[in-house]
Amino acid sequence: MADKCQPLAEWVRGGNEVECRSCSLAFVTAWYRDLLKQNGLAHEAQAIERVAESDDPVQVARALDGVKDRVPLELQQKLRGYDCAVQEVKEDLP
């Protein structure tokens, strides 16, 4: 699935009235924040917390995409795993 994952800013623009992709950003944002804190990147985690207050889901997603360019490769891979996990979730609503 990793090769099929889109950048979050691109992915969040999709969806429909049943699949609220911007709602899923709250989860992935918390995952990013926690991983960054656990790895001693408090400044990056704080930046994520600040942007998460935005009402613009694309802005939040861009910030999450951008952080991957500023962290070590091992963390990049974990963050991309979070991206894939959130993109794989499908809501089964009637």
Buried (B, 14 or more C-beta within 10 A) or exposed (E): EEEEBBBBBEBBEEBEEEEEBBEBBEEBBBBBBEBBBEBEBEEBBEBBBEBBEEEEBBBBBBBBBBBBEEBEEEBBEBBBBBBBBBBEEEEEEE
